[in-house]
Amino acid sequence: MSPLVRLSCLVVLLVIGSVSVCAEQPSASPTFSREQLDQFEKHVRPILVESCQPCHGAKKQEAGLRLDTRAHLLRGSDSGPVFLPKSTQDSLLLQAVRRTGDLKMPPEKPLYEEQIGHLARWLEAGAAWPDVEPGDAKSQGPQDRKSTRLNSSHIP
């Protein structure tokens, strides 16, 4: 086999290997539909802001958990992941709000079944979250948020 053919084969193998490695990395931004992002803003963000972020937000992170950005949700808590993309029903976040395990969140007052349903559907669909958060320096208002790039591809 000539050196040029061997080099071509090596390049092809490297490219194929790079594609599969990139596909497996969860840090790639998933793509979410406008409908998924609207559902997040309408149903999920209000639950997170009111019931979760007082203890798990930018100012305070009990148990190392922060629930004010998607990146922090995916990072998890001191106990590990709270959201398992491939096994949503086993996610610690759902167990806590359903009060089926040791953690019972929020501690003061349980969420309503409808709220838990919104959270469960949101997690099962990949936890859609806009790239730009309200109040970010990158965001100038609702019109600017509509024009921002949506996250890319669904969580593997």
N, C-alpha and C positions, 0 to 999 in steps of 0.2 A: 504494500500500500504506500502510495507516495506521501511525502511529508505534508503536502497541501491538503490531501484528502483526510489524513489523520487530524490535522489542525481543524478542518471544517467539522469533523465528527466531534471533536472535543468542544468546539464552540456550541454546537447544537446541544450536546449533553449539558453543558454549563447553563445554557438558556433554559432548557427544560427543568433542570434542578432549581434554578432561581425562581421560575414561575411557581413551582409547587411549594417552595419555602415561603414565598410572599403570600400565597393563598392561605397558608396555615397561621400566619401571624395575626393575632387579634387586635393589634394596634392599628391596623388599617381602618380608616373611617368607613363605616357602612353607609350605604345609600338608603335613605328613607323617603317614602312618598310624602307629598304635601299633606295627604289625609292622615298619615301616621303622626306627622309633626303637629298637625292641628289637634288630633286627639290627645297628644301629650300636653299641649298648652291648655286645652279645655278641661281635661279630666285628671291628668297625672301631676303636672306641676303644682296645681293648687294643694293637692294632698301632701306632696313633698314639702312645700313651703310652710304650710300650716302645721302639719303633724310630725314631720321628720327633721326639718332643718333647724329648729330651735336647739336641738341637741347634736345634730349631725350636719352642720352647715359650715360656712366660711369662718365664723367666729369661734365655734366650739365643735369639737369632734370627739364625742364620747366613744370609747372603745376603738379609737382610730378611724371611725367611719365618717365619711363626708358624702352627703347626697345632694350636692348642689351643682354638680357637673357629671356628664357621662363618664369622663375619664376617672373621676373619683369613685363612681359607682363600680366601675370595672376593677379598680384597684382593690376594693373591698375594705375589710376592717382588720383590726389586730388579730381576729380569729380566722381570717382568711377571706375567700370570696363570699360575697353576699348574693351574687347573681351568677347563675350557671347557665350560659346560653343553650347548652345541649340538654340540660335537665332542669328546666324552669321550675317544675313542681318541687324539686329538692332545694331550691334556692333559699338561703337563710333569710333573705328579706321577706319572702312569702311566708315561710314558717313563722317568723316573728309577728307579722301583721295578722296572720291567721290564729296566732297564739297556740300553735300545736306542739311547740318544743319548749325548751327552757326559757327562751327569750319571748317576752310578751310586749310588743311595741305597737303603738306608743304606750308607755307604762300607765299614764293617767287615765286614758279613755280609749277603749278599742275603736278601731275604724268600723264604719258601717260596711255591711256585706257588699253594697254597691261600690264602695271605694276599693275594697279588696279585689273585687272583680275587675275594676279598671286597672289596678296595678298588675294583676295576673295577666290580663290580655296584653298590656304594654310589654311586660317582660317576655311573654311567649312570642311576641312579634319582633323581639330583638332589642327592646329598650330604646326606641327612637328618641333622639334628643338633638335639637338644632346645634349647628357648629358655633353660632354666635349667641351668647347669652344676653338677655335684656340687661342694659346698663353697661355692657362691655364697651371699652373704648372703641372697638371695631364697629359697634352698632350705633347708628344715629337715630334709630326709630323704626316704626313698623315697616315703612317702605324699604329701608335698607335691609331689614331682616328678610323680607320677601325675596330680595335679590341675592342673598348669600347662597353660596354653594351648599347643597344638601350633602349630608354625610354619604360616603360611598359604600356599596354592597352590604348585604345582610351578614350578621355574625356567623362564622363557620360553625 
